[in-house]
Amino acid sequence: MNHPEYFPVEINTADIGKLLRVPGIGPRSAKRIVELRRREKIKDIETLKRLGVVVKRAKDFILINGKRIKEEKYTQLSLISSELLEAG
């Protein structure tokens, strides 16, 4: 945070040292990112979450394919009808 010139970091090209500077990316998730990039390109935040990245902390400091991350917030929908709730 004290060095804004280092950010944002492109997740698909940054070396492990640059990845480790990003809040929310620890040594294990940085290694996992580098290993996955050898096989395929990282395309979304869901992939980063599966790799152990704390996306909530990292999103302001990284780019995926040149684009900033916008973490979408989902609202859980109720599966119980409101009529059933009122009748109960």
C-alpha positions as CSV (number, residue, x, y, z in Angstrom):
1,M,0.0,0.0,0.0
2,N,2.9,2.3,0.6
3,H,4.1,1.8,-3.0
4,P,1.2,2.4,-5.4
5,E,3.6,2.3,-8.3
6,Y,3.6,-1.5,-7.9
7,F,-0.1,-1.9,-8.5
8,P,-2.3,-3.1,-10.1
9,V,-0.6,-6.4,-10.8
10,E,-1.7,-8.5,-13.8
11,I,-2.5,-11.9,-12.4
12,N,-1.7,-13.8,-15.6
13,T,1.8,-12.4,-16.1
14,A,3.1,-11.3,-12.6
15,D,6.0,-13.3,-11.1
16,I,5.6,-14.8,-7.7
17,G,7.4,-11.9,-6.0
18,K,4.9,-9.4,-7.4
19,L,2.0,-11.7,-6.5
20,L,3.2,-11.9,-2.9
21,R,3.0,-8.0,-2.6
22,V,-0.8,-8.2,-3.2
23,P,-2.9,-8.2,0.0
24,G,-5.0,-11.4,0.1
25,I,-2.4,-13.5,-1.8
26,G,-0.2,-15.6,0.4
27,P,2.7,-17.9,-0.5
28,R,0.4,-20.9,-1.1
29,S,-2.1,-19.1,-3.3
30,A,0.8,-17.4,-5.2
31,K,2.3,-20.8,-6.0
32,R,-1.0,-22.2,-7.0
33,I,-1.6,-19.2,-9.4
34,V,1.8,-19.7,-11.0
35,E,1.2,-23.5,-11.4
36,L,-2.3,-23.0,-12.9
37,R,-1.0,-20.4,-15.4
38,R,1.3,-23.0,-16.8
39,R,-1.8,-24.9,-18.0
40,E,-4.3,-22.2,-18.6
41,K,-5.1,-18.6,-18.3
42,I,-6.9,-17.3,-15.2
43,K,-10.2,-15.8,-16.4
44,D,-12.3,-14.9,-13.4
45,I,-12.5,-14.3,-9.7
46,E,-14.1,-17.7,-9.0
47,T,-10.8,-19.3,-10.1
48,L,-8.9,-17.1,-7.7
49,K,-11.2,-18.0,-4.9
50,R,-10.6,-21.7,-5.5
51,L,-6.9,-21.1,-5.4
52,G,-7.2,-19.6,-1.9
53,V,-7.0,-15.9,-2.8
54,V,-8.9,-13.6,-0.5
55,V,-10.5,-11.7,-3.3
56,K,-12.2,-9.1,-1.1
57,R,-8.7,-7.9,-0.1
58,A,-6.9,-8.4,-3.4
59,K,-9.5,-7.0,-5.9
60,D,-8.2,-3.4,-5.7
61,F,-4.6,-4.5,-6.4
62,I,-5.0,-6.9,-9.3
63,L,-6.1,-7.1,-13.0
64,I,-7.4,-10.2,-14.8
65,N,-6.6,-9.9,-18.5
66,G,-6.1,-6.1,-18.2
67,K,-9.4,-5.5,-16.4
68,R,-10.1,-4.6,-12.8
69,I,-12.2,-6.9,-10.7
70,K,-15.7,-6.1,-9.7
71,E,-16.8,-8.6,-7.1
72,E,-20.5,-9.1,-7.5
73,K,-22.7,-9.4,-4.4
74,Y,-25.3,-12.0,-4.6
75,T,-28.6,-12.1,-2.7
76,Q,-29.9,-15.4,-1.6
77,L,-33.3,-16.2,-2.8
78,S,-35.8,-17.9,-0.6
79,L,-37.1,-21.2,-1.8
80,I,-40.1,-21.0,0.4
81,S,-43.2,-19.3,-0.9
82,S,-44.4,-16.2,1.0
83,E,-47.8,-17.8,0.9
84,L,-46.6,-20.8,2.9
85,L,-44.9,-18.5,5.4
86,E,-48.1,-16.6,6.0
87,A,-50.2,-19.8,6.3
88,G,-47.8,-21.4,8.8
